[in-house]
Amino acid sequence: MYLPAIRRRLLSRIRWGYRLLQLISWGFVFTGPVFIFCAINDDYRYGPSLHWPKVSGAVMQCEEVYHRRYRNSFYSVEVTYTYIVNEQHHVGRRIALWSPDLHGKQTGEFVSAHPVHSTVDVYYNPQQPDIAVLIPGPDELGKRIFIWCGSIISILGLWIIFRLRTRRVAMRLARELAKFSKKGATRVRIARTAEDGVAKK
């Protein structure tokens, strides 16, 4: 009496889980291109700085700063450098366009490589000489990570969708074969019953 109800609940949960997994898979498929787009967009935004003119500058301050927060802590770099463009002195404090203070990214190595009073290459915007960086271009490592993550997520989502569809087709085929086998067995039983009735007569 209770078996049909349990079976219906089990099938309902299986269908709900299947739909949820299918929804997550489609989310992977659409999320992957977003990662790739972000990487390409960063390349488009920060790539032109690779062609900015370069001048020599001097480091006036470069130190690692520790930031402590409730759940996480990180290091950043406070840097000040001077440079001259068209006989005008400028002061810069930006390390890169994608990260002005190297927020938690290899800060110790940068500080060690740029001691105070050292000479650095400064890349400045020819249209606005006040805008300058020490590391031109986009974040190459971050761009590669975003592209790889986006590709893997999209491929994983497509693979899960393909597996789900394949399994669903297989389950449908199995149900049809089961129905066919049941019908065949019923026909065989009917035929045998008819034969037994004829034999008794």
Buried (B, 14 or more C-beta within 10 A) or exposed (E): EEEEEEEEEEEEEEEEEBEEBBEEBBEBBEBBBEBBEBBBEBBEEBBEBEEBEEBEBBBBEBEBEEEEEEEEEEBBBBBBBBBBBEEEEBEBBBBBBBBBBBBEBEBEEBBEEBEEEEEBEBBBBEEEBEBBBBBBBBBEEBBEEBBEBBBEBBEBBBEBBEEBEEEEEEEEEEEEEEEEEEEEEEEEEEEEEEEEEEEEE
